[in-house]
Amino acid sequence: MEVKELKTKVKVTFPDESEIFMAEEFLSLFGGVTFAGKELETDMGNVSSMDTVFLQIALSLFKTAKDAGSKISVKSCESFDKLLSLYGLHIQDAVGGN
């Protein structure tokens, strides 16, 4: 898992096991990150399992970035896609159409 704040973007890489036991550690990586004027680039490409806690984290991350006016790009994974489908969401719903 990784969160990198660069000049023009914030890069977030979700952990392979995006499960509840990893949530606190993952969230601690966001301290002081600013989205204003930056693109949010999320990478879930290596995620092998994801539970609803990480779905909530991802949706909150997208909302925070969208509220800051950020463009959002997502490299998705099967686990995330399945959770979105389970709740009747589409990736464009999740990222706000960006």
N, C-alpha and C positions, 0 to 999 in steps of 0.2 A: 504494500500500500504506500501511496506517495501523494503528497500535495506540494506542488511547486508554484510559487507566485513569481511570474516573470513580468517584464515591463508591459507587454501587450496582452498577456493571457495568464489564466490560472489553469494549470494542468493537474487533473485529479485521476489517479490510477486506483481502481478498486482492487481489494485483495482477492486472491484466488478463492478463498473461503470467505465469502461475505456473509458471515453468520453473526448472531447476536453476541457471542463471546468476543468478537473483534470490534464491536461498535464503539465502545468507549475509547479505545486506543485510536481508532480511525478519526473520530470526532475531535480528539485532542490535537490533531494535525492542522486544524483550521484556525487556531488562535491567531488573531491579527490579520487574517487574509482579507483583502479588499477586492471586490469585484468591479467597482465603478470604472467604466471605460475600458474594461478588459474582456476578452473572450473567455468563456469557460469551455475547456476541452476535457471531456471525460472519457476515460478508457476503461471499459469493462471486458475487453477482449479475452482476458485470461481467467475470467471468473468461471469456476466450475460449479459452485453452488451459491445461492443467494436466498436469504429469507426475507420476510416482510419488513424487518427492522431496516435492512439496507435499502429496500424499496422506498421506505419512508425517508431515509437519509438522502437518497438520490432525488426524490421529488422535492424535498426541502432545499437541497442544493440548487436545483433548477429554478425554483421559485425565488430564492435569494438572488441568484445571478440575474434572472429576468427582471426583478424589481430594481436592480442596479443598472439596467439597460444593457446588459451583456448579451452578446451573441452566444449561442450554446451549440456545441457539436458533441455528438455521442457516438463512440464506438461501442456498440451494444454486444450482448451475449445472449445465448439461449435462455439462461436462468432469468435474466431481467425481462426478456421478451415474454416468457411464460408467466411471470408475476403480473406484468402489465395486462396480459390477456385475461388472467384470472379475475382481475378487477375491472375488466371491460375498458381498459385504457389503451391508447395508441401512443407510439413514441412522440408524435407531434403534439398530442395532448399534454404529455409529460414535460416537454421542453417549451411549450407555448408557441409552437409554430415557427420557431427560428431555425 
